[in-house]
Amino acid sequence: MLLTKRIIPCLDIKNGRTVKGVNFKHLKDAGNPIELGSWYTKEGADELIFLDITATNEKRKTLLSLVREVARHINIPFTVGGGIREEKDVELLLNAGADKISINTAAFENPKLLEILSSRFGSQCIVLAIDTKYEKNEWRVYLNGGRVSTKRKTLDWAKEAYDRGVGEILLTSMNHDGTKSGFALDITKEISEKLSIPVIASGGAGKLEDFYKVFKNGKADAALAASIFHYKEIKIPELKYYLINQNIPIRFVDDRGRMIDNQNQIFS
């Protein structure tokens, strides 16, 4: 049986509000994260990702109270990232209602942390977020919310993280972020084919076909988007029915309110 693909809205949080920009810049307000989280649950999103995008740069922890409040209003898997630097941070977030945590800069600076976290909390709980940018004919890793460049090749870092126990990779193309020009299919496909863990593609969603291409050609396990969902340019039910018609394995809410997939397997 084919594994179903996942549609994941992302809440980028700054000062307690959901924001969205282009190429990690020019951030605009996109709404109340609690209201958006509740809306996405009703719309049939498969998961929700909450990223406190300035926590690392501001050297502070993720907004625990807001995480707790969002978790109260949703009943789908919930990943939280931003400012995570040690085991205690993960423990607090999981206790606040997160199902998984997303770690980025701290893992790059201390790769051993990935082994520690996956060993204690389980690989399925640890998501490595990679912000990547194509420059000088190669994909390179960026840190601190895209503010700090490194010379590390993206595929090499993904492989090392996999070897250290990461259970999933959230791959965001900074070149494509917010442009609505489509996902970065080449690097997504390369990592998806080289590693035996799920890859979430992020950055560039603009139309229905972009999701089909990232699943079919990019080999992604999940696709993340923000502004097109926040501003209702594409609604999740519309997207899922489109993907079903393209023979992409997907979960959707039927007319009886049940979550099922293309093969009529019932999930809820």
N, C-alpha and C positions, 0 to 999 in steps of 0.2 A: 504493500500500500504506500502511495506517495505521501510524504510529509506535507502537511498544509503550510502554505506561506502565510506570513503574518503582516498585518498593516498596523503600524505604530505611530500615533501622533506624539510629538515631542513638545514639552513645555519648557522653553528656555526662560529661566527666571532671573530677573534683576530687580532688586528692591521690592520683592514680594509680588511683582507683576510679571505676566507673561509678555515677552518681547520677541521681536523677529527683525533680522536685518538682511543685508546682502554681503556675501564674502566676509562674514563675521563683523561687519561694520554697519553704521547708520541704523542703530536699533530703534524700532518703533513699538509702541504699546500695542499688545494684541489681546488683552483681556485679563479677567480674573482667573487664576489657575484652578481654583476650587470649582467654579462654574464650568470651566472648560473640561476639567477632568470628569465631572458628572455627565456632561453632554456627550463626551466621547464614549463613555460606558454605555449609554443608551443607544448611541449610533452603531455599536457593534465593533468598536476597536478591539484588537486582539490583546494589546498591551498598552501601557502608557509609560513614557520616559520623562523624568523631571530632572533638568540640569540647572543647578545654580551656577550660572556661567561666569560670575565674577568672584565666587568664593575663593578660588585658588589665588587669583591675582591680588585680592584684598587680604589674603592670608587669614581667612576666617573659616569657620565651620559652615556646613549647609544649614539652611533655615529649618530646624527640627519641627517647630510648631506648625509651619506651613505644610511640611511633609505629612505630619500627623493628620492635619485637617483634610488634605487631599485624599489620603488613604481612607478616611472615614466615608467619603462620598463615591468611592469606586469599588468594583468587585472583579477587576481584571488584574493580571500581573503588573507590578509596579516597580520600575527601576529608577533609582535615584543616584545622582552624581553631583560632584562639586565640593571641593575642599576636603576630600577624604585622604587622610595621611597615615592612619594607624588602625589597629584592630578595634579600638574603642569606638572610633567613628562609625565603623561598619555595624558594630553591636547596637549603637544608639539608633541608627537609621532603620535597622531591621525591627527593633523594638517599637519604632514609631510607625511601622506599617509597610515599609519597603519589602519587596520580595527578592530583589536583586540590587546590587550596587554597581555603579559605573565609576571606574578609576582611570585617571589619565596621567597627569604630570607626576604625581607622587610615585607611580609605578615605574615611570621612565627613569626617574632619579634614583630609585631604589628597587630594581627588579626583583630582589629577594622577597619583597613585600607580597608579590603575587603568590609565591609559594606559601607564605605564611597564611594569607587570607583564604586561599583555596583549600588548604589543609584544614583550617579551623571551621570555615563556614560551608565548604563544599564548592567544587568548581562551577556547578550550575548557578551559583549565587554571584559569581564574580564576572563582570563584563569589563573588558578593556576597551576604553574609548580611544580611538586614534584620530586625531585631526591631521589631515595630510594635504600637502600642496604639491602640484606638479610644477617643477622648475628645473632648469638646466637638464632637461631630458630625463628626469626621474622623479618618482614620488617620494617626498621627504616628510618626516614627522615634525609637527609643530606642537608647542606646549603652551601652557597658561592661557587657554582659550584662544589659541591662534596668534598670540602675541610674540612668542619666542620661537625662532627657527632652530633646527638642529641639522646635523649632517647625516642623521640616521635614515637609512632607506626603510620605507614603510613595510615592505614585505619581510625584511630581516627582523624588524621589531615585532611584527605579528607572529613570526615563527618562534622567536624567543619567548614571547608571552605564552604561546600555546604550550611550549615545552615546560614552562613554569606553572602550568595548571589552570590557566584562564579557560572559562567555559563558553565564552561568546565574545565576539568582537563587534563593536559599534564603529563603523568606518565612515568618517565624514570628509568629503572632498571640499576643501576651502575654495577651490576654483569654481565649484558648482553651487555652493551654498547660496540659497535665496535667489538664484538666477532664473529658475524655472526652465532651464535649458536641457534637463535630463540628468540622470545620475552618471557618475564616473564608472562606466561599464568595464573598462579595461582592468583597473586596479581591483575593482570588486570581484571580477571573475578570477583574477590571478590568486587572490587570497582565498576565495571560496574553494577553488580547486586544489590549492596546496595544503589547506588545513581541514581537518575533520571535525570542526566545531562550527556552529552557526555564525553567519556574518549578516549584520544589519547594515544595509546601505542607507546612507544619509547624504543629503545635499543635492539639490537640483530638480526635485519633483515639480512638474508644472502642469502636466496633463495625464490623462488616463494611460496613454501609450507608454509613458515613461516607466510606469510600474510594471507593465507587461515586459518591457525590454530588460529591466533590471532583474526580473525573475528568470526570464527565458535566456537572455544573452549574458547577463552579469552573474547568473547562478546564485544570487542572493537568497538567503533564507527568510529575510524580512526586509521591509522597506519602511523607512521613517520619513515623515514630512511634518511641516509645521504650518507655514503661512497659508498654504492652499486649503488646509483643514480649518485653521483658526478663522479665516475670513469666508469660509463656506464656498470657496471657488470650486472645490470638489467635495462631495459628501461621501462619507465612507460606504454607506449602502450602495450608492451609485457605482463607486469604484469596485466593490466586491462583485456585484453582478456583472460588470464589464469583464473582470478577470475570470469569472466562472464561464462566461461565453467564449473566452479565449483558452479554455481548458487548463487554466492554472488552478491547482488544488488550493482551496481557500475555505475558511469557515465563515458562515453568515447566519444571521438570525432569520428563521423561517416565519411564516404567517401565524404560527402558534407560539412565537416568542422563544423558540428553542435555538441554541447555537448548534448548527450542524455543518458538515462539509459536503463537498461535491458527491461523495460516495454515501451520503445519508447517514454517516456516523454521528450520533448525538453526543454533544459535549455538555450540554446543560439544559 
